[in-house]
């Protein structure tokens, strides 16, 4: 299945503020893995941002995870390659009630 309106996904500042932030109490572990495996840091976050946007818009590997009362939940895994290596990136999304586009809730390497 595809991510509903994936081409209009909203990543907000989740990557820079959390997943790639080496100073975030919980996100720092994700940041360390992104850097060591793919060479992605806050400085080149746009590389990850572009890969996520592309996968959200085109992948048909999305899994519906139900509704948590706030909206419909989805996960999407995709393989990302860089000069340093490749890895499977897990993204989680929510389409909030009364909205028609997905918002990124988390992102990490599995």
Secondary structure, DSSP 4 states (H G I P E B T S, - for coil): -PPTTGGG-B-TTHIIIIIT-TTSTTHHHHHHHHHHHH---GGGHHHHHHHHHHHHHH-S--EEEEE-SSEEEEEEEEEEE-SS-EEEEEEEEEEETT--S-EEEEEEE-
